[in-house]
């Protein structure tokens, strides 16, 4: 998957600001620079991520499925409240 275009980066930046409930010690510009860097890093490292995935998942999953897997793992690492599952109850 390619890096996000300007519209999607801006929308993601705005969504992050709306969703964040924790105090911050950075500016909106700092956040935007971090978001851009994160998106660029993902784009630059997707081949490495793909190589780290075991077969047969690597060859049979779509790019969208691999991206969703990455997101689920990142959200769960953030905390169970970020990605609740039935088994948490």
C-alpha positions, 0 to 999 in steps of 0.5 A, a space after each residue: 500500500 502506498 503512502 497516504 495522499 495529502 487529504 488522507 494525512 490531513 484527515 488522519 491528523 484531525 482524527 487523532 486530535 479528536 480522539 486523543 484524550 491524554 495531555 500533550 506536550 507538543 504542537 499540532 505542527 509537531 503531531 503532523 510532522 510525526 504523522 507524516 514521518 510515521 506514514 513515510 516509515 511504513 511506506 519505506 519498511 513494508 517490504 521488511 514487514 512482509 518478509 517478517 511474516 511467516 508463510 503461508 500467510 505472507 503469500 496468501 494474505 492481501 496487502 489490505 489484510 496485512 495492513 489490518 494485521 499490523 494495525 490490530 497488533 499496534 492497537 492491542 499493544 496500546 492497551 486492551 481498551 483500544 482493541 477490546 475483544 470478547 475474551 477480555 470480559 
